[in-house]
Every structure is written in C-alpha cells, then in structure tokens.
Amino acid sequence: MLEKIISSFIIISGTKHIFVGIDSTGFKITHASQYYTERTGLRRDENMRNYLSIGADVLQQIICNIKIRRAPTRHDIVDFRPIITRISYILPLSVVTADKGYDSEENHLLVREFTCISIIPARYEHVPIWRTHGRHRKEMKRGYSKFLYNQRNKDETIMSVIKRLFGEYISSRLVKTQNRELSFRCVIYNMHRLTNLIMVMMMLSTKPLN
C-alpha cells in the first residue's frame, strides 16, 4: 500500500515520461543515549544503518519507488532491477541514470528493454575500451551526455531534503517498523514536493503579463 501511495505522486504531477535517477543513502538506527540503550536493550552501534535506495523522477524531484535494506549485507546494485522494473509499470521511461556503483552490462540491457536511454558510467576508467566487457559499457567509455548524467545529482538533493526535514536517525526499534518509518518519510517528502510544485504553478498562472 505504501509503495502504491509513493508511486501515485508522479502520476498526479502530470508528467508523461519519467527521467529516472537512482541513488541510495544510509540512516542511523538510533541516536539514543548510552543509558537508554542499555535499559531498553537497543543496540548502540554507530555502523548499524538502514539503507534507502530511491528511484526518482529527477525533473520533478518526486520519488517513484524505493527499496529499503539493512547494509552492508548487500550492494546497491542489487536494487537496480526491482526499482527500474516497478517504475516502468507506472509510466514510460525516457532516461535512466545512475553512478558507477550501478555499472553493469545487465543494467544497461534492462533499461534498453524499455526503449529508453541508459547513462551509467563504467568503473575502472584506466581500463582501455577494447578490454571493457559489454557493448553499452564500451559506449559509456567513448562518451555520454554530461548534462543528462548530472541530473542524477537531484537524487542527492532529495536525500538531503529528507534528512533535513526528518533527521538522519530512525527511532523505530523493529526492522519492520523501521522500514515503515522510512516509507512514510518518502510519502511525506512527496507531499511536500508536490505541494511546492503546485504553488509555483499557481503563482505563474496568476502572474500578470506585461
């Protein structure tokens, strides 16, 4: 249900195609004091984090789909396929961009199945093109649109806004409720963002013409 609510905001925005940017960030489990954690049995491990991966429309800066997991048991790249596949069910995709952490020929092939552009820079820039595996990864070595790729930075803006509005700590104790807490933060962020977009549109529509 929460996943459907999150994805509904991009439909309400009225966009026809989704320009997807994928990224992830970590949230600390608790900021409780040493005394409180000892009394309640909570773990006070500064390295314990829940990782939130988002697939967002970077043009509207609206989250379309998320994946939450406990790190460092798995790498971010495993979240690429489920996030892109679920977003493709919402609206057609135009561009998919991600950083080098998501580099793989399989990810390029997945995106091309949806007849859209994939911009995922190849790792190991020192490796020559002829030794790089995969047709699309070789294309990335030859060059890609920096303008389109830099739109991915708006994912980092989304993460920053979420942490600024709601904090970088998770207060819930159980994994299930921690996941719900992060999901609700994404819902509220989308509400916040969509409200701002509507206000801007209303201001522009009522602005007198010179």
C-alpha positions in Angstrom: 0.0 0.0 0.0 2.8 2.5 0.9 4.6 1.6 -2.4 1.4 2.5 -4.3 1.0 5.7 -2.4 4.6 6.7 -3.2 4.3 6.0 -6.9 0.9 7.8 -7.2 2.5 11.2 -6.8 4.4 11.1 -10.1 1.1 10.4 -11.8 -0.6 13.3 -10.1 2.2 15.6 -11.2 1.0 15.2 -14.8 4.3 14.1 -16.3 4.2 11.8 -19.4 7.7 10.2 -19.2 9.9 9.6 -16.2 13.5 10.7 -16.2 14.8 8.2 -13.6 17.8 8.8 -11.3 18.8 6.1 -8.8 20.8 6.6 -5.6 20.9 5.4 -2.0 21.8 6.8 1.4 22.1 5.4 4.9 20.1 6.2 8.0 21.5 5.6 11.5 19.4 3.2 13.7 19.2 5.3 16.8 20.6 8.5 18.4 19.5 7.4 21.9 21.9 7.8 24.9 24.1 5.1 26.2 22.0 4.8 29.4 18.7 4.5 27.4 20.1 1.8 25.0 21.4 -0.2 28.0 18.0 0.0 29.8 15.9 -0.9 26.7 18.3 -3.4 25.1 18.8 -1.4 21.9 22.0 -1.8 20.0 24.2 1.3 20.1 26.3 0.5 17.0 27.3 3.6 15.0 27.9 1.5 12.0 24.4 0.0 12.0 22.3 1.6 9.3 19.2 1.1 7.2 19.9 2.0 3.6 17.2 3.6 1.4 17.5 3.3 -2.3 15.3 5.6 -4.4 14.3 5.8 -8.0 13.0 9.3 -8.6 11.9 11.5 -11.4 14.8 14.0 -11.3 12.9 16.6 -13.4 10.1 16.8 -10.9 12.2 15.6 -8.0 9.5 13.2 -7.0 10.2 9.7 -5.6 8.7 7.0 -7.7 9.8 3.8 -6.0 12.0 2.8 -3.1 13.9 -0.2 -1.7 15.0 -0.5 1.9 17.5 -2.9 3.3 20.0 -3.4 6.1 23.5 -2.8 5.0 26.3 -3.8 4.5 25.0 -7.3 3.7 24.3 -6.4 0.1 25.5 -4.0 -2.6 23.4 -1.1 -4.0 23.5 -2.7 -7.5 21.0 -5.4 -6.5 18.3 -2.7 -6.0 18.6 -1.5 -9.6 16.5 -4.1 -11.4 13.5 -4.1 -8.9 13.3 -0.3 -8.8 13.5 0.2 -12.5 11.1 -2.6 -13.2 8.5 -1.2 -10.8 8.8 2.3 -12.1 8.3 1.1 -15.7 4.9 -0.1 -14.6 3.9 3.5 -13.6 4.7 5.5 -16.7 7.0 5.2 -19.8 10.7 5.9 -19.1 12.8 8.4 -21.1 16.2 8.3 -19.4 17.7 6.2 -16.6 20.9 7.5 -15.0 23.0 6.2 -12.0 26.5 6.5 -10.7 29.4 4.0 -11.2 28.2 1.9 -8.3 25.4 0.5 -10.6 27.7 -0.2 -13.5 26.9 -3.5 -15.3 26.0 -4.6 -18.8 22.9 -6.3 -17.4 21.6 -3.0 -16.1 22.1 -1.3 -19.4 20.3 -4.1 -21.2 17.4 -3.9 -18.8 17.0 -0.2 -19.4 17.2 -0.7 -23.2 14.3 -3.2 -22.9 12.1 -0.2 -22.1 13.3 1.7 -25.2 15.0 4.5 -23.2 18.5 5.8 -22.7 20.8 4.5 -20.0 23.6 6.6 -18.7 25.7 4.6 -16.1 29.4 5.4 -16.3 31.7 2.5 -16.4 34.0 1.8 -13.5 37.8 1.4 -13.8 38.4 4.3 -16.2 42.0 3.2 -16.6 40.9 0.0 -18.4 41.0 0.5 -22.2 37.8 0.3 -24.2 38.9 -2.9 -26.0 39.3 -4.7 -22.7 35.9 -3.4 -21.3 33.2 -6.0 -21.3 29.8 -5.2 -22.8 28.7 -3.1 -25.8 26.9 -0.5 -23.7 29.7 -0.2 -21.2 32.1 0.4 -24.1 29.7 3.2 -25.3 30.0 4.8 -21.8 33.8 4.7 -22.1 33.6 6.5 -25.5 31.4 9.3 -24.1 27.9 10.2 -22.8 25.9 13.4 -22.2 27.3 15.0 -19.1 24.2 17.2 -19.0 21.8 14.3 -18.7 24.1 12.4 -16.3 24.4 15.4 -14.0 20.6 15.4 -13.5 21.3 12.5 -11.2 22.6 15.0 -8.6 19.0 15.9 -7.9 18.7 12.4 -6.2 21.2 13.7 -3.7 19.1 16.8 -3.2 16.1 14.7 -2.4 18.0 12.7 0.1 19.3 15.9 1.7 15.8 17.3 2.0 14.5 14.2 3.6 17.3 14.2 6.2 16.9 17.9 6.8 13.2 17.7 7.3 13.0 14.4 9.3 16.6 13.8 10.5 19.1 11.1 9.6 18.2 8.8 12.6 15.5 6.1 12.7 13.6 6.0 16.0 11.8 2.7 15.5 13.2 -0.4 17.1 11.9 -3.3 15.0 13.1 -3.8 11.4 9.5 -3.9 10.1 8.6 -0.6 11.7 12.0 1.0 10.7 11.1 0.2 7.1 7.6 1.7 7.5 9.2 4.8 9.1 11.4 5.4 6.1 8.5 4.7 3.7 6.3 7.3 5.5 9.2 9.8 5.2 9.2 9.3 1.5 5.4 9.7 1.3 5.6 13.0 3.3 8.5 14.2 1.2 6.5 13.6 -2.0 3.6 15.5 -0.4 5.9 18.4 0.4 7.4 18.4 -3.1 4.2 18.2 -4.9 2.7 21.0 -2.8 5.6 23.2 -3.7 5.2 22.4 -7.4 1.5 23.2 -7.3 2.2 26.5 -5.6 4.8 27.5 -8.2 2.4 26.7 -11.0 -0.4 28.7 -9.3 1.9 31.7 -8.9 3.0 31.5 -12.5 -0.6 31.2 -13.8 -1.7 34.3 -11.8 1.3 36.4 -12.6 0.1 39.4 -14.7 1.5 39.7 -18.3 3.5 42.8 -19.1 
